[in-house]
Amino acid sequence: MTPTLKISQLTKRFGTVDALSDVSFEVGPGMRVALLGHNGAGKSTMMKIILGLIPATSGDVSVCGAAPGSGQARTQVAYLPENVAFHPALTGEEQIRFFLSLRGENPSQAIDLLSRVGLRDAARRRIGTYSKGMRQRVGLAQALIGRPRLLVLDEPTSGLDPVSRRDFYALLDGLAAEGAAILLSSHALTEVEARTDRILIVSKGRLVATGTLPELRHEAALPVAMLVTPAPGEGASLLADLPGAEAGTDGILRLTCPQAEKLALLARIAGFGDRVADLDVIPPSLEDIYSHFSRRDGQ
């Protein structure tokens, strides 16, 4: 399958500073890819190169089979920045009708687009009365014009409430199911953990880790945590039978083990039978994995 976005050995220098160094990855149709990194890691520079706003120093970038910023690429790419800006005197409908006209699309689609992002009832209100979250949704409606093949989203849920965030990711799921490729930059790691297919971690301009969440967990080899809830009256005896376990003030026993020893420890705890009331297995979170690779790179 031909990748929608293909980046090979991308390097970008500003004077003597390498903002990006030898970065390579692909995003295929229908893939949801999270781009993670600290402020200054090179994420925004990469997005600007993908959009054709600045040139690369070296390396190859293919956007929908075309050069970044070319007419062919621009018609198939949508971008949503972290902080959108629209004319406060225009209504949401007027703003989207304007963008539809610029893209050569039928302006009558405006209400449908605003409905997809939950703004139908506010479509005829002036944008100057919108909250930040509502303005962000106008930006998302604008990004959906023309059924783009690639969406580049920079902190897209900034300013959205929890319900709106859930609806936003449900919308992305639908777009991915239709074949759109999605590259999403976010600091909200708990949000993207379960809603992306692949994760890219950038540090100091270099791609330090890439893979699915299970693949990164395996590579990082971080310990697995287990929470054991003893049956009534069994706390002390279980604590004695589980070397290394620590008892919390709530009576729950917490212990960790290397991933390779997880099954053996589970079997051992299961052997305690009715002495155990409950057991939770907590794998390393995306935040744990991100911290691991960032520390390994000296952050």
Secondary structure, DSSP 4 states (H G I P E B T S, - for coil): ---SEEEEEEEEEETTEEEEEEEEEEE-TT-EEEEE--TTSSHHHHHHHHTTSS--SEEEEEETTB-TTSHHHHTTEEEE-SS----TTSBHHHHHHHHHHHTT--GGGHHHHHHHTT-GGGTTSBGGG--HHHHHHHHHHHHTTT--SEEEEESTTTT--HHHHHHHHHHHHHHHHTT-EEEEE-S-HHHHTTT-SEEEEEETTEEEEEE-HHHHHHHHTPPEEEEEEEPTT-HHHHHHHSTT-EE-TTS-EEEEE-GGGHHHHHHHHHTTGGGEEEEEEEPPPHHHHHHHHHHHTT-
